């Protein structure tokens, strides 16, 4: 993932994420960014003083490349189209 400054038009940082990143979701109240990847990994970042810091990677399940977050409850929603033959909605809450 590349952090790009829209004011200066310069690359500010580069972070490793899971394979085949697809969808980003941002919890504006906790200032946490989630990057969902087709590999089943969700990479987690926190914004501190205008800079991103990688917190880690979480295994969410196969093809969990779509993510949504509710900034009020802080729940992260990860729909998985086929987990052992059935669709699943995985709901996660960050450990803070």
N, C-alpha and C positions, 0 to 999 in steps of 0.2 A: 504494500500500500504506500502510495506516495502522498505526502502532505505538501500541498501547493498553496503558496500565498497569493491570493487574488489581487492584492494591492501592489506587490512588488513583481509579480509574475515570475517568481522563483521557487524552486523546489526547496522545502525547508527540512524535510526528513523522509526517510524510507524505513518501513517496517515489514518484517516477514509476517505473513498470515497463512492460513491453511490453503491447500490447493484449490484452484478455481473459485476465487472470491466472487460473490454475486451481488448480495444486497447488504446495505448498511442501515443501521437504526441507531438513533441517538436519544438517550434519556437526558433531557434538558435539565431536569432537577438534580440528578446525581452526577451529571456531566460525564456519562459513560457512553462510549461508542462501541457498537457491536458490528463485527464484520462476519457475515455468514458465508460459508464456503460449501461447494458441492461435495467436497471430501468428507463432510460431516463435522468439521471443526468450526467453532465460532471463536474468533479472536476478539479479545476484550481490551479496550484502552480507556484510560481516564484522562480527562482534560484538567490540567493544573496550570494556572497562571498563563493561559493561552497556548500551552504546549501539550501534545499528546505523549502519554507514557504507556507502554504496553504492560498490561497486568498479567496476561497469559492467554492460553488457548484452552477451550473446553470442548470435549467430544459431545456433540449433541445428537448424533444419529446420522445414518446414511442419507445423503442428498438433502441435508437440512440447510439448504442454500437460501431460504427465504426467512427473514426475521422481522419482527415488529416489536416495539416496546411501548408500554404505557408509562408515561413519566410521572403519573400520580401514584400508581401502585408499585411501579418498578418491575412489574412482571414482563418477562421476555417470552414471546410466542414464536414457536418454531414448528410450522407444519411439515410433516414428513409424509410423502405420498405413498410409501410402501415400506412398512416395517413388519416383516414376517407375514406379508400378504394383506395387510390392512393399513389404511391411512391413520395417522396419529397426529394429534396436536400436542406437542411437548411444551409445557409451561415451566419456566425456570425463574428463580429469584436470585439476584446477586447476593453474595455473602459480603456484608460491609461491617 
